[in-house]
Amino acid sequence: MLDLNKIIALSVVVFTLAGCSSTGDEIEPSPLVSINSEKSITKVWSQNIGSNFGDKYHQLTPGVSANSIIVTDAEGKVSSYDLLSGKKLWSTDLDSAISSGVGANRDVAIVATYTGDVIALSAASGEIKWQVAIGGEVVSQAQLNEKLAVLQMVNGDIIALDLLTGEQNWAYTSNQPKLTLRGNSSPLVALDATLAGLDNGKFIALDNANGNVLWEHRVNIAKGKSDIERLTDVDGKPILYKNVIYVPGYRGNLTAINPFNAQVLWRKEYSSYRGLAAANNSIYLSTDNDIVHGISAQSAAELWRQDLLLNRTITTPATLTGQVVVGDVQGYLHFLSQEDGHFVARYKLGGALVGDMLVKDDLLYVLSNNGRLTALSIK
């Protein structure tokens, strides 16, 4: 399989997506429009987590464990901070660069290294509980239930490890196209099943007891003649909202699936390599051309679109107290109304905003590429 760095694929090679002119000059991010601020953004706390990420594309999303948020820097320092105060609780230097976001529950935090090791740390102390080699790179967060840590590898394989020991319970091998975007979706892991999007355009449900396929759907169909034109990755993390799974796809569809009978409820053509957010009976989506959409969760009708952020390389949306939030490559956070998508506030953070943001108890947590973790509130 030939991996294509996502920033290269989307910002340099594929001119129609990258916003590059015929002369090869990069088009600048669209200028910020003037807005009437209706909301006030307050910085609750901010911490320097260690080394920065520069201009690197990454999926190093922090994880939440009980009353703490756990994050890794670019060089392998994993740290835990109190959610409300930002006080550092512990820090562990793993002496190995981390490739994945932090998967966490109340007891454990899990990261993966570029050398193919998966490391479990105590969420309370940062002590290493176990470390195993899985033979491949992971860039997305491990997803946990009470017994398993499930990781989706860059090569498309999915592996389930015993949460207590790190021993492999099962593995699923997928057939990958020869050209994919670099990056992966994180699976949804329930008690009995794991649901995952693949780079071949399929969405599958796996039995957590043995890894067998329970059902699968092709949510994206390859089109065009070249390998680049035929990219069909499911790289954005799906969400479960009101007992329906919503799956984003690159150069494909946003698909709604009933997980109980595997029925596709609707499909609508949107192209995205980002994840989704949901609230107010709506699904919120950042497409690969930097347009934010509000979509009816039930009917797939488009409720609104915000197209004034073109070429700003916006993030996966997050929802916060009636607002939709996206970050951009220049370090701005844009707050949109969930009702109609108009701008209600804007906030500048230092460093590009690339990874997914987190919301917990009405606070927004943002990891900037300059190595700062910031908690914000909105009123």
C-alpha positions as CSV (number, residue, x, y, z in Angstrom):
1,M,0.0,0.0,0.0
2,L,1.2,3.5,-0.9
3,D,0.4,6.0,1.9
4,L,-0.2,9.5,0.8
5,N,0.4,12.2,3.4
6,K,-2.9,13.9,3.8
7,I,-1.6,17.4,3.7
8,I,0.2,16.6,0.5
9,A,-2.8,14.9,-1.0
10,L,-5.2,17.6,-0.1
11,S,-3.0,20.7,-0.2
12,V,-0.4,20.2,-3.0
13,V,-1.0,17.2,-5.3
14,V,-4.7,17.4,-5.9
15,F,-5.1,20.9,-7.2
16,T,-8.8,21.1,-7.3
17,L,-9.0,20.2,-3.6
18,A,-5.8,22.1,-2.5
19,G,-6.8,25.5,-3.7
20,C,-3.6,25.8,-5.8
21,S,-3.6,27.9,-9.0
22,S,-2.5,26.6,-12.4
23,T,0.9,28.3,-11.8
24,G,1.5,26.2,-8.7
25,D,1.1,29.1,-6.3
26,E,-0.7,28.3,-3.1
27,I,-4.0,30.1,-2.6
28,E,-4.1,31.9,0.7
29,P,-6.8,31.1,3.3
30,S,-10.0,33.1,2.7
31,P,-9.9,36.4,4.6
32,L,-11.8,36.6,7.9
33,V,-15.2,38.3,7.5
34,S,-16.3,40.9,10.0
35,I,-18.7,39.4,12.5
36,N,-20.9,40.8,15.3
37,S,-19.9,38.8,18.4
38,E,-22.9,37.5,20.2
39,K,-21.0,35.3,22.6
40,S,-18.0,35.8,24.9
41,I,-15.2,33.3,24.9
42,T,-13.1,32.9,28.1
43,K,-9.8,31.1,28.5
44,V,-10.2,29.0,31.6
45,W,-6.7,27.7,31.6
46,S,-3.8,26.9,29.2
47,Q,-0.7,24.6,29.6
48,N,2.4,24.0,27.6
49,I,2.4,20.2,27.1
50,G,6.0,20.0,25.9
51,S,7.4,19.9,22.4
52,N,5.3,21.4,19.6
53,F,4.1,19.8,16.4
54,G,5.2,22.5,14.0
55,D,3.2,22.3,10.7
56,K,2.7,18.5,11.1
57,Y,-0.7,16.9,10.3
58,H,-1.5,14.6,13.2
59,Q,-4.4,12.9,14.9
60,L,-3.0,13.3,18.5
61,T,-6.4,14.0,20.1
62,P,-6.3,14.0,23.9
63,G,-8.3,11.5,26.0
64,V,-10.6,12.2,29.0
65,S,-10.3,10.0,32.1
66,A,-12.6,10.8,35.0
67,N,-11.6,14.3,36.1
68,S,-8.5,14.6,34.0
69,I,-7.5,15.1,30.4
70,I,-4.5,13.2,29.1
71,V,-2.3,14.4,26.2
72,T,0.9,13.5,24.4
73,D,3.4,15.9,22.8
74,A,5.4,15.4,19.6
75,E,8.3,13.5,21.3
76,G,6.5,11.1,23.6
77,K,5.8,12.9,26.8
78,V,2.4,11.9,28.1
79,S,0.8,14.2,30.7
80,S,-2.4,14.5,32.7
81,Y,-4.1,17.7,33.7
82,D,-7.1,18.4,35.9
83,L,-10.1,19.2,33.7
84,L,-11.2,22.2,35.6
85,S,-8.0,23.8,36.9
86,G,-5.4,22.7,34.4
87,K,-3.1,21.6,37.2
88,K,-0.6,19.0,36.0
89,L,-1.3,15.7,37.8
90,W,1.6,13.6,36.3
91,S,3.9,13.4,33.3
92,T,5.6,10.3,31.8
93,D,8.4,10.4,29.2
94,L,8.1,7.3,27.0
95,D,11.4,8.1,25.1
96,S,9.6,7.2,21.9
97,A,7.6,9.4,19.5
98,I,3.9,8.9,19.7
99,S,1.9,8.4,16.5
100,S,-1.6,8.1,17.9
101,G,-4.1,10.1,20.0
102,V,-4.7,9.1,23.6
103,G,-7.5,6.5,24.2
104,A,-8.6,6.6,27.8
105,N,-11.1,5.5,30.4
106,R,-11.2,5.9,34.2
107,D,-8.3,3.4,34.7
108,V,-6.0,3.4,31.7
109,A,-4.6,5.6,29.0
110,I,-3.3,4.0,25.8
111,V,-1.0,5.4,23.1
112,A,0.9,3.9,20.1
113,T,4.4,4.7,18.9
114,Y,5.8,5.0,15.3
115,T,7.7,1.8,15.9
116,G,4.5,-0.2,16.3
117,D,4.3,-0.5,20.1
118,V,1.1,0.0,22.1
119,I,1.6,1.3,25.6
120,A,-0.9,1.3,28.4
121,L,-0.4,3.7,31.3
122,S,-2.3,4.1,34.6
123,A,-4.7,7.0,34.2
124,A,-4.1,7.9,37.9
125,S,-0.3,7.9,38.0
126,G,1.1,7.6,34.5
127,E,2.9,4.3,35.4
128,I,3.3,2.0,32.5
129,K,1.0,-1.0,32.9
130,W,2.0,-3.0,29.8
131,Q,3.7,-2.5,26.4
132,V,3.2,-4.8,23.3
133,A,4.4,-4.7,19.7
134,I,1.6,-5.0,17.1
135,G,3.8,-4.8,14.0
136,G,2.3,-1.7,12.4
137,E,1.7,2.0,12.8
138,V,-1.4,3.5,14.5
139,V,-2.3,7.1,14.1
140,S,-5.9,7.2,15.5
141,Q,-7.0,6.9,19.1
142,A,-7.4,3.5,20.6
143,Q,-11.1,2.9,21.5
144,L,-11.9,1.1,24.8
145,N,-14.8,-0.8,26.3
146,E,-14.7,-2.6,29.7
147,K,-12.5,-5.5,28.4
148,L,-10.8,-4.4,25.1
149,A,-8.6,-1.8,23.6
150,V,-9.3,-1.7,19.8
151,L,-6.8,-0.1,17.5
152,Q,-7.1,0.6,13.7
153,M,-3.8,0.5,12.0
154,V,-2.6,2.6,9.1
155,N,-2.6,-0.5,6.9
156,G,-6.3,-1.0,7.6
157,D,-6.0,-3.9,10.0
158,I,-8.0,-3.7,13.3
159,I,-6.6,-5.3,16.4
160,A,-8.3,-6.0,19.8
161,L,-6.1,-6.2,22.9
162,D,-7.0,-7.3,26.3
163,L,-7.3,-4.2,28.4
164,L,-5.6,-5.7,31.5
165,T,-2.7,-7.6,29.9
166,G,-2.3,-6.3,26.3
167,E,-2.6,-9.8,24.9
168,Q,-4.2,-10.0,21.5
169,N,-7.8,-11.2,21.5
170,W,-8.4,-11.0,17.7
171,A,-7.3,-9.2,14.5
172,Y,-9.2,-8.3,11.4
173,T,-7.3,-7.8,8.1
174,S,-8.8,-5.6,5.4
175,N,-8.1,-5.3,1.6
176,Q,-6.6,-1.9,1.1
177,P,-6.5,0.0,-2.2
178,K,-2.9,0.8,-3.3
179,L,-3.3,4.5,-2.7
180,T,-5.0,6.0,0.4
181,L,-4.9,9.1,2.5
182,R,-2.5,8.9,5.4
183,G,-4.7,8.6,8.5
184,N,-7.5,6.5,9.8
185,S,-10.8,6.7,11.4
186,S,-11.2,5.5,15.0
187,P,-13.7,2.7,15.4
188,L,-16.8,2.8,17.6
189,V,-16.4,0.1,20.3
190,A,-19.5,-1.1,22.1
191,L,-19.7,-4.0,24.6
192,D,-20.5,-6.6,21.9
193,A,-19.3,-5.1,18.6
194,T,-16.8,-2.9,17.0
195,L,-17.9,-0.7,14.0
196,A,-15.2,0.7,11.7
197,G,-14.8,2.6,8.4
198,L,-12.1,1.3,6.0
199,D,-10.0,2.9,3.2
200,N,-11.7,0.7,0.7
201,G,-15.0,2.5,1.2
202,K,-16.6,-0.1,3.4
203,F,-18.1,0.2,6.9
204,I,-18.1,-3.0,9.0
205,A,-19.3,-4.4,12.2
206,L,-17.1,-6.9,14.0
207,D,-18.0,-9.3,16.8
208,N,-16.0,-8.4,19.9
209,A,-15.8,-12.0,21.0
210,N,-13.8,-13.2,18.0
211,G,-13.4,-10.4,15.4
212,N,-15.8,-12.1,12.9
213,V,-17.7,-9.8,10.5
214,L,-21.3,-9.3,11.6
215,W,-22.2,-7.1,8.6
216,E,-20.7,-4.7,6.2
217,H,-21.8,-1.9,3.8
218,R,-20.0,-0.1,1.0
219,V,-20.6,3.5,1.9
220,N,-18.2,4.9,-0.8
221,I,-17.8,3.8,-4.4
222,A,-14.6,4.6,-6.3
223,K,-15.0,6.8,-9.3
224,G,-12.6,8.0,-12.0
225,K,-9.6,6.5,-13.8
226,S,-6.6,7.5,-11.7
227,D,-5.8,6.2,-8.2
228,I,-6.1,9.7,-6.8
229,E,-9.6,10.1,-8.4
230,R,-10.6,6.7,-6.9
231,L,-9.8,7.5,-3.3
232,T,-12.7,6.3,-1.1
233,D,-11.3,6.5,2.4
234,V,-13.5,6.5,5.5
235,D,-11.1,8.5,7.6
236,G,-13.5,10.6,9.7
237,K,-14.6,9.0,12.9
238,P,-18.3,7.9,12.8
239,I,-20.7,8.8,15.6
240,L,-23.6,7.1,17.3
241,Y,-26.4,9.6,17.8
242,K,-29.9,8.6,18.9
243,N,-29.3,4.9,18.1
244,V,-28.2,5.7,14.5
245,I,-24.6,5.5,13.2
246,Y,-23.5,8.3,10.9
247,V,-20.4,7.6,8.7
248,P,-18.5,10.3,6.8
249,G,-16.6,9.4,3.6
250,Y,-13.9,11.0,1.5
251,R,-15.2,11.5,-2.1
252,G,-18.3,9.6,-1.1
253,N,-21.3,9.9,1.1
254,L,-22.5,10.8,4.5
255,T,-24.4,7.6,5.4
256,A,-26.9,6.9,8.2
257,I,-27.1,3.2,9.3
258,N,-29.4,1.5,11.8
259,P,-26.8,-0.6,13.8
260,F,-29.5,-3.1,15.0
261,N,-30.6,-4.4,11.6
262,A,-27.7,-3.1,9.5
263,Q,-30.1,-1.1,7.3
264,V,-28.9,2.0,5.5
265,L,-31.4,4.7,6.3
266,W,-30.1,7.3,3.9
267,R,-27.0,8.5,2.0
268,K,-26.1,12.0,0.9
269,E,-23.2,13.0,-1.2
270,Y,-20.6,14.9,1.0
271,S,-16.8,14.5,0.9
272,S,-15.0,14.6,4.2
273,Y,-11.9,13.2,5.8
274,R,-13.0,14.7,9.2
275,G,-15.2,13.4,11.9
276,L,-18.7,14.5,12.8
277,A,-20.6,16.3,15.6
278,A,-24.2,16.0,16.6
279,A,-26.7,18.0,18.6
280,N,-30.2,19.5,18.3
281,N,-31.3,16.6,16.0
282,S,-28.7,17.6,13.5
283,I,-25.4,16.3,12.2
284,Y,-22.5,18.8,11.7
285,L,-19.9,18.1,9.0
286,S,-16.7,19.8,7.7
287,T,-16.3,18.9,4.1
288,D,-12.9,18.6,2.4
289,N,-13.5,22.0,0.6
290,D,-13.8,23.7,4.1
291,I,-17.5,24.2,4.2
292,V,-19.4,23.5,7.4
293,H,-22.9,21.9,7.0
294,G,-25.8,21.4,9.3
295,I,-27.8,18.4,8.2
296,S,-31.1,16.9,9.6
297,A,-30.2,13.7,11.4
298,Q,-33.5,12.1,10.4
299,S,-34.1,13.2,6.8
300,A,-30.6,14.2,5.6
301,A,-32.0,17.6,4.5
302,E,-29.4,20.3,4.5
303,L,-30.4,22.9,7.1
304,W,-27.6,25.3,6.5
305,R,-24.1,25.7,5.1
306,Q,-21.3,28.1,6.1
307,D,-18.9,28.7,3.1
308,L,-16.9,31.6,4.4
309,L,-14.0,29.5,5.7
310,L,-12.7,28.3,2.3
311,N,-9.0,27.2,2.2
312,R,-8.7,27.5,5.9
313,T,-8.2,23.7,6.5
314,I,-10.9,23.5,9.1
315,T,-11.1,20.8,11.8
316,T,-13.8,18.3,12.7
317,P,-16.7,20.2,14.3
318,A,-17.5,20.2,18.0
319,T,-20.7,21.2,19.7
320,L,-20.8,23.5,22.7
321,T,-23.9,24.9,24.4
322,G,-25.8,25.7,21.2
323,Q,-22.8,26.4,19.1
324,V,-20.8,24.5,16.4
325,V,-17.0,25.1,16.7
326,V,-14.3,24.5,14.1
327,G,-10.7,25.5,14.2
328,D,-8.4,26.4,11.3
329,V,-4.8,26.3,10.2
330,Q,-4.2,29.9,11.3
331,G,-5.2,29.1,14.9
332,Y,-8.6,30.7,14.9
333,L,-11.7,29.1,16.5
334,H,-15.0,29.9,14.7
335,F,-18.2,29.6,16.7
336,L,-21.4,29.1,14.6
337,S,-25.0,29.0,15.6
338,Q,-26.4,25.4,15.5
339,E,-29.7,26.8,14.2
340,D,-28.5,28.5,11.0
341,G,-24.7,28.5,10.9
342,H,-24.0,32.2,11.2
343,F,-20.9,33.3,13.1
344,V,-21.5,34.1,16.8
345,A,-17.9,34.5,18.0
346,R,-14.3,34.1,17.0
347,Y,-11.2,33.4,19.1
348,K,-7.5,33.3,18.2
349,L,-5.2,30.7,19.7
350,G,-1.5,30.5,18.9
351,G,-0.5,27.7,16.5
352,A,-2.4,25.8,13.8
353,L,-5.5,23.8,14.9
354,V,-5.4,20.4,13.3
355,G,-6.6,17.6,15.7
356,D,-10.1,17.0,17.0
357,M,-11.3,19.1,19.9
358,L,-13.0,17.8,23.0
359,V,-16.0,19.0,25.0
360,K,-16.6,18.0,28.6
361,D,-19.1,19.6,31.0
362,D,-19.5,22.8,28.8
363,L,-15.7,23.3,28.4
364,L,-13.9,23.1,25.1
365,Y,-10.4,21.6,25.1
366,V,-8.1,22.5,22.2
367,L,-4.6,21.2,21.4
368,S,-2.7,23.6,19.2
369,N,0.3,22.7,17.1
370,N,2.4,25.0,19.1
371,G,2.1,22.5,22.0
372,R,-0.5,24.2,24.1
373,L,-3.6,22.7,25.6
374,T,-6.3,25.2,26.3
375,A,-9.7,25.0,28.0
376,L,-12.3,27.6,26.9
377,S,-15.9,28.4,28.0
378,I,-18.5,30.4,26.1
379,K,-21.3,32.6,27.4
